[in-house]
C-alpha cells in the first residue's frame, strides 16, 4: 500500500473527458439517480461525454460477444478515458477475454468496476466473472470490506475503495425540512420477508435475525408498528407490499424507522434503505455494522443497536423523548445524507477520484490514496485515508 502518498480530491485539475458506463440494467430508468448524476456532470462541464450501455439485456453467449465487441469499438470511436462496469456482480455475466482484448487494443483506457450486492464467506461468494473484471481494473468500488475484501485481495484485486450505495435523488429526498415538524405516526419497517434455503451462509442466518426482530417489534408495539413488504401476512401489523417509489412518503411520516438487519455484516456494508429513509427526514434506528460510525455519527444523525434489548431501548428512548429532540436528529441526518450520499453527489465523487488518479499517475507514476468527502470530519485527512481502501497499490 502506498500509505505515504495521499490524493486530495479538491485540488487536482486533471480532467476526465470521456466516460463509458456499462450499467446494470436494461435502460437508463433502471438507475435514474446514477444516470442523471453523470448527465449532470456533463452539463456542468466535469465530463465531456457520458456514454452508456446496459449489460442486463444480455442473455446468450452471442449477445455477450456482441456487447463486448460494441464496447471495445466505442472506446476507440468515442475516445473513452474511463470505462465503469457498474454493479458487475451477476453470476450470469460472460466475460471471456473481453477486457484482455480491450487492454490490448486500447492500452490507454482505464477501467473501474463496482460491486453493489452483499456476498458470503463460504458459499454465495463473489462471482468469478466479477473477480476477473476486478483483477483487470484500475479501481474497484466496494460497499463493504471485511472478509469480502480479504477474498478479493487474495485473488489479486488491487485498489479497492469504499463507495456506499447512497440513495436515488431522482426518486427520493423530496421532503422539505420544514415538513419535519409535522405529526409523525408509527414505527415503520419496509422490507420483504426473505429466508434463503441454504443454512450454510450468512444471508440465511441474517435473514432469520431480521424475521425475529420484526416479530419482536410486532409483539411489543402492536398496531403502532407499521410493517410493509411481501411475506408478512400472518403478522397483525402487516400492511402489504409498498411500491418502491412510495417509500419516501412513508418514511417521512414515521415516528421511527427501523432499518432491519443487514444481509451481511462485514465492515461498512449497508443497503440503500437507511440512506433513502434519512434523505426523507426519518428518525432512523439501524444495526451497528463496524465502520458506519465513520460515515454518519451515532446519536447525532441516527441511532444504532447491536442486541434486541438495545433496539427496544433505542426506540423507547425516541418515543419517550418527545418529537422535538427526535426531529432535530432527523434533520441533521437528512442534511448530511443529502449533502454527501445522493447518487448525484456520489457520481461527482467518483469523477473526482478518477481525475485525481489520472493526475497522480501522470505526475508521479503512482496514484495516492483518495481522501473521501463523505467520511465524517474526524475521520478525514491523510492519516485516516487508509481506513477506506484495501490493497491500494496506486
ZAMARGU-4260 file (C-alpha; in steps of 0.2 Angstrom, whole numbers, plus 5000, padded with zeros to 4 digits):
<rodrens>
0) 5000/5000/5000 | 5006/5017/4996 | 5002/5024/5013 | 5014/5039/5011 | 5005/5046/4996
5) 4988/5053/4998 | 4977/5061/4985 | 4967/5077/4989 | 4950/5076/4980 | 4948/5095/4980
10) 4964/5102/4972 | 4969/5092/4956 | 4964/5099/4939 | 4967/5084/4928 | 4950/5081/4919
15) 4941/5066/4913 | 4935/5070/4896 | 4925/5054/4891 | 4917/5041/4902 | 4908/5025/4896
20) 4897/5016/4909 | 4891/4998/4906 | 4876/5000/4918 | 4867/4985/4927 | 4850/4986/4920
25) 4841/4986/4903 | 4838/5005/4901 | 4843/5022/4910 | 4827/5021/4920 | 4833/5006/4930
30) 4846/5018/4938 | 4839/5035/4936 | 4849/5043/4950 | 4866/5037/4944 | 4862/5041/4926
35) 4856/5058/4930 | 4871/5061/4941 | 4883/5058/4927 | 4872/5068/4914 | 4873/5082/4927
40) 4892/5081/4927 | 4891/5083/4908 | 4880/5099/4909 | 4892/5106/4922 | 4907/5103/4911
45) 4916/5090/4923 | 4913/5077/4909 | 4914/5080/4890 | 4905/5063/4887 | 4894/5051/4897
50) 4891/5036/4886 | 4880/5021/4892 | 4877/5003/4888 | 4866/4991/4898 | 4873/4974/4901
55) 4857/4966/4909 | 4850/4965/4891 | 4862/4951/4888 | 4856/4933/4889 | 4866/4922/4877
60) 4884/4920/4873 | 4881/4928/4856 | 4873/4943/4865 | 4888/4945/4876 | 4900/4943/4862
65) 4891/4957/4853 | 4891/4968/4868 | 4909/4967/4871 | 4913/4970/4853 | 4902/4986/4853
70) 4910/4992/4870 | 4928/4989/4863 | 4923/4998/4847 | 4915/5013/4856 | 4930/5015/4867
75) 4941/5019/4852 | 4927/5029/4842 | 4922/5040/4856 | 4940/5041/4864 | 4934/5035/4880
80) 4946/5038/4895 | 4937/5028/4908 | 4925/5013/4907 | 4915/5009/4923 | 4907/4991/4924
85) 4893/4996/4935 | 4887/4983/4949 | 4896/4970/4939 | 4891/4955/4950 | 4879/4944/4941
90) 4884/4926/4940 | 4877/4925/4923 | 4890/4938/4916 | 4900/4931/4902 | 4917/4940/4902
95) 4928/4929/4892 | 4944/4938/4886 | 4935/4954/4883 | 4945/4965/4895 | 4961/4957/4889
100) 4956/4962/4871 | 4951/4980/4877 | 4968/4982/4886 | 4977/4976/4870 | 4968/4987/4858
105) 4966/5002/4869 | 4980/5002/4881 | 4977/5020/4887 | 4959/5016/4894 | 4957/5015/4912
110) 4944/5003/4920 | 4934/5004/4936 | 4922/4990/4942 | 4909/4992/4956 | 4900/4979/4967
115) 4883/4983/4974 | 4876/4967/4982 | 4881/4958/4998 | 4891/4941/4997 | 4895/4927/5009
120) 4911/4920/5016 | 4910/4902/5010 | 4895/4899/4998 | 4887/4913/4988 | 4903/4921/4986
125) 4908/4935/4974 | 4905/4928/4956 | 4921/4923/4947 | 4917/4935/4932 | 4917/4949/4945
130) 4934/4944/4952 | 4941/4943/4934 | 4935/4960/4930 | 4941/4967/4946 | 4958/4960/4943
135) 4959/4969/4927 | 4953/4985/4934 | 4962/5001/4940 | 4950/5005/4953 | 4937/4994/4962
140) 4922/5002/4971 | 4915/4991/4986 | 4901/4994/4998 | 4910/4985/5011 | 4926/4977/5016
145) 4929/4963/5029 | 4931/4945/5023 | 4925/4951/5006 | 4940/4962/5003 | 4951/4949/5010
150) 4945/4936/4997 | 4947/4949/4983 | 4965/4953/4989 | 4970/4935/4989 | 4963/4934/4971
155) 4975/4948/4966 | 4962/4963/4966 | 4970/4980/4970 | 4965/4997/4973 | 4949/4993/4982
160) 4939/5009/4988 | 4924/5011/4998 | 4909/5018/4989 | 4892/5017/4998 | 4876/5014/4988
165) 4868/5031/4994 | 4850/5035/4988 | 4842/5039/4971 | 4839/5058/4972 | 4828/5057/4957
170) 4815/5047/4967 | 4819/5051/4985 | 4824/5065/4996 | 4810/5076/4991 | 4803/5081/5009
175) 4806/5099/5013 | 4815/5102/5030 | 4800/5112/5037 | 4789/5097/5035 | 4799/5088/5048
180) 4789/5096/5062 | 4773/5088/5056 | 4764/5075/5066 | 4773/5058/5064 | 4765/5041/5067
185) 4771/5024/5069 | 4786/5013/5070 | 4790/5009/5051 | 4799/4994/5043 | 4799/4992/5024
190) 4806/4976/5018 | 4801/4958/5012 | 4801/4943/5022 | 4815/4933/5014 | 4824/4917/5020
195) 4836/4908/5009 | 4835/4889/5008 | 4854/4886/5012 | 4858/4887/5030 | 4877/4887/5027
200) 4878/4905/5023 | 4876/4922/5031 | 4861/4928/5021 | 4851/4913/5029 | 4855/4917/5047
205) 4855/4936/5045 | 4838/4934/5036 | 4832/4924/5051 | 4838/4938/5063 | 4828/4951/5053
210) 4812/4940/5055 | 4815/4938/5073 | 4817/4957/5076 | 4802/4961/5065 | 4791/4948/5075
215) 4798/4956/5092 | 4793/4973/5086 | 4776/4967/5081 | 4773/4959/5098 | 4779/4974/5108
220) 4771/4988/5098 | 4756/4980/5090 | 4746/4992/5079 | 4759/5005/5082 | 4771/4995/5071
225) 4768/4998/5053 | 4775/4984/5043 | 4777/4985/5024 | 4783/4971/5012 | 4779/4954/5005
230) 4778/4938/5016 | 4772/4946/5032 | 4754/4942/5030 | 4752/4932/5047 | 4758/4947/5057
235) 4744/4959/5064 | 4755/4974/5059 | 4757/4969/5041 | 4751/4981/5028 | 4756/4973/5012
240) 4769/4977/4999 | 4774/4995/4996 | 4779/5002/4978 | 4797/5007/4979 | 4794/5025/4974
245) 4781/5027/4989 | 4794/5023/5002 | 4799/5041/5004 | 4782/5047/5009 | 4780/5033/5022
250) 4797/5036/5029 | 4794/5055/5031 | 4779/5052/5041 | 4785/5039/5053 | 4790/5042/5072
255) 4804/5029/5070 | 4811/5020/5055 | 4818/5003/5059 | 4832/4998/5047 | 4830/4979/5049
260) 4846/4968/5049 | 4858/4968/5035 | 4861/4953/5024 | 4879/4953/5028 | 4889/4962/5042
265) 4906/4964/5036 | 4914/4981/5038 | 4905/4996/5031 | 4891/4986/5022 | 4874/4994/5022
270) 4860/4993/5009 | 4852/5009/5002 | 4837/5008/5015 | 4844/5020/5028 | 4850/5032/5015
275) 4833/5033/5007 | 4824/5035/5024 | 4836/5048/5031 | 4835/5058/5014 | 4817/5060/5018
280) 4820/5065/5036 | 4817/5049/5045 | 4821/5046/5063 | 4832/5031/5059 | 4837/5016/5070
285) 4849/5004/5062 | 4860/4989/5066 | 4878/4994/5070 | 4890/4987/5057 | 4908/4991/5061
290) 4913/5007/5051 | 4897/5015/5048 | 4900/5027/5063 | 4914/5035/5052 | 4901/5040/5039
295) 4886/5045/5050 | 4888/5050/5068 | 4878/5039/5080 | 4865/5049/5091 | 4869/5065/5081
300) 4862/5058/5064 | 4854/5041/5068 | 4853/5028/5082 | 4862/5011/5081 | 4859/4995/5090
305) 4868/4978/5092 | 4855/4967/5103 | 4837/4965/5104 | 4837/4974/5121 | 4847/4988/5113
310) 4835/4990/5099 | 4820/4991/5111 | 4829/5004/5122 | 4833/5015/5107 | 4815/5015/5100
315) 4808/5018/5118 | 4820/5032/5121 | 4815/5041/5105 | 4796/5038/5109 | 4798/5045/5126
320) 4810/5059/5122 | 4797/5069/5113 | 4795/5074/5094 | 4807/5089/5095 | 4823/5080/5100
325) 4820/5066/5088 | 4815/5079/5074 | 4832/5088/5077 | 4842/5072/5075 | 4832/5068/5059
330) 4835/5085/5052 | 4854/5084/5055 | 4854/5066/5047 | 4844/5072/5032 | 4856/5087/5029
335) 4871/5075/5030 | 4864/5062/5019 | 4858/5074/5006 | 4875/5083/5006 | 4886/5068/5004
340) 4876/5052/4999 | 4864/5056/4984 | 4868/5047/4968 | 4872/5064/4960 | 4885/5068/4974
345) 4892/5051/4973 | 4894/5052/4954 | 4904/5069/4957 | 4915/5060/4970 | 4919/5045/4958
350) 4923/5058/4944 | 4935/5067/4956 | 4943/5051/4961 | 4946/5046/4943 | 4953/5063/4939
355) 4965/5063/4954 | 4970/5045/4949 | 4975/5051/4932 | 4983/5067/4938 | 4994/5057/4951
360) 4998/5044/4938 | 5004/5057/4926 | 5014/5067/4939 | 5021/5053/4950 | 5019/5037/4941
365) 5008/5031/4956 | 4991/5036/4962 | 4989/5042/4980 | 4975/5035/4992 | 4960/5046/4989
370) 4953/5056/5003 | 4934/5053/5003 | 4922/5068/5005 | 4908/5058/5013 | 4918/5052/5028
375) 4915/5062/5044 | 4927/5076/5048 | 4935/5067/5062 | 4940/5053/5050 | 4946/5064/5036
380) 4964/5068/5031 | 4979/5059/5026 | 4981/5050/5042 | 4964/5041/5041 | 4964/5038/5022
385) 4970/5020/5023 | 4954/5015/5033 | 4943/5017/5017 | 4954/5007/5005 | 4961/4989/5003
390) 4976/4983/4994 | 4979/5001/4987 | 4994/5000/4976 | 4991/5016/4966
</rodrens>
